[in-house]
């Protein structure tokens, strides 16, 4: 299995869980915050999309920059808009990883990371949010969808 195949397989699994959770939530639940000083659920999904945009931009610029300037999402607390946003990013991601030079490096705060390492960091970021979303769901009394049994919950 190539690095490309491995990444695409792991991304499909991880993003699949993200979309399964998103699809299980109502717009009202997306608008809920599970506690004080914690943002509403929908902003979590927007966040992973915005960060994905940063990672994808770095495949071209060869330098990671985490900023929200010029990021595309404008759909607010809408399950349909969030789903469309994440799916569009995924279509772009597949195209990008299939044409990227896998021997290239990307600057990360003065250090260099290979393309595969860079993409695995993006995958790790989304997985980190899965852990947060388990807590969000539990605090809201929301049952997680069946696929989330993969995380032992």
N, C-alpha and C positions, 0 to 999 in steps of 0.2 A: 504494500500500500504506500503510495506517495504521500508526501506532506500535504499536497493539495487535497488528495482524497481523504486523508485523516481529518484535516481541518473541516472540509465540507460536511463530513459525516458528524463530527462533534458539534458543529454549528447548527446543523439541521436538528439534532437532538435537543440542544440547549434552547435555541430559538423556538422550537416546537413547543417546549414546555411554557415558554413565555407567552406564546400566542394562545395556548390552551387555557392558561390562567386568565388572560385578557378576555377571551371569549366567554369564560364562565362568570364574569362580572357584569353587572348592570351598569348603566351610566350613573345611576344613583350611588352604587357602591364605589365606582371609580372616583366620585366626588368626595367620598368620605376620607377623613383623616383618622387613623386609629388611636390617636392620643394627642395631647398638647405638644406643641413645638415639633410636630411631625406633619409633613405635607400630605396632601390627598394622594390616593393611589394612582390616579391618572398621570400625575407628574413623574412618578417612577418610570412609567412606560415611555413618556416623552424623553426622560433623561437617558435611558439606554439607547434610544434612537439618536439623540443628539450626539452622544459619545461615539456611537457607531459612525456617524458622519465624520467625526474627528479622525477616527482610525482609518476610514476609507480615504479621506483627504490626504493623510500621511502616506498612503501607498503611492500617490503621485508626487507629493512635495518632498518626500523622504525625510520629513521632520514632523513629529507629533506635536500638536498644539491643542490643548484642551481649552476651548472657548466656545461660547454659544453665539458668537457673532455670525450672522448670515446663515444660521441654521434654518431649516425649511418648515418645521412643524408650526402650524397656526390653527389647528383644529380644536383646541380647548379640550374640555372633558367629554369626549365623544369616542365610544368604543370603536365605531366604524372608521372614524378619522385616524385614530391611533393604529388600528389594524392595517389600514391602507398605507400609512406612513412606514410602518415596520416592514411590510411586505415589499414595498417599493425599494427600500434600502437593501433588503435581502437580494432582490433581483440585480441591483447594481453591484452588490458585493460579489455575487457569483461571477459576474462579468469581469470585475476587477481582479479577483484572485486567479481567474483562468488566463489572464493576459499579463499579470505582473511578472517581473523578473525575480524568481525565487532566490537568486543569489544576491539581490540588492540588500542594502541595510537602511535602517531608518534611525534618525537621531532621536534619542530619548534623553532630554536634559543633559546633554554633553556625552552620553554614552551611546553606543551603537547597538541596535538589535536587528537580527535578521528578520526577514518577512514572516517566516513561520512563528518566530518568537513574538513578534508584534501582534500577529493575529491570535495567538494563544492568550496574550494578555487581554485582548478584547473579549475573548471567550470567558476568561477568568472574571472579568468585570461583570459580565451578565450573570454568571453563576453566583457571584457575591450578592447580587441583587435578588437572586432566587431565595437565598437565606433570609434576606430582609422581608421578602414578600410572604414567606412562611409566617413570620412574626406578625406582619400586617394582617394577614388572613385570620390568624388565631385571635388577635386582639379584637377583630371585628366579628368574631364568631362565625366566620365563613369557612365552609368546608373546601379543601383544595380538590382540584379535578383529579381524575384517576391516574393520569400520567405522572403526577407528582409522587406517586408511590416509589418512583425511581430514586427519590431522595430519602426514602425511608420514613415518609410522613403520611 
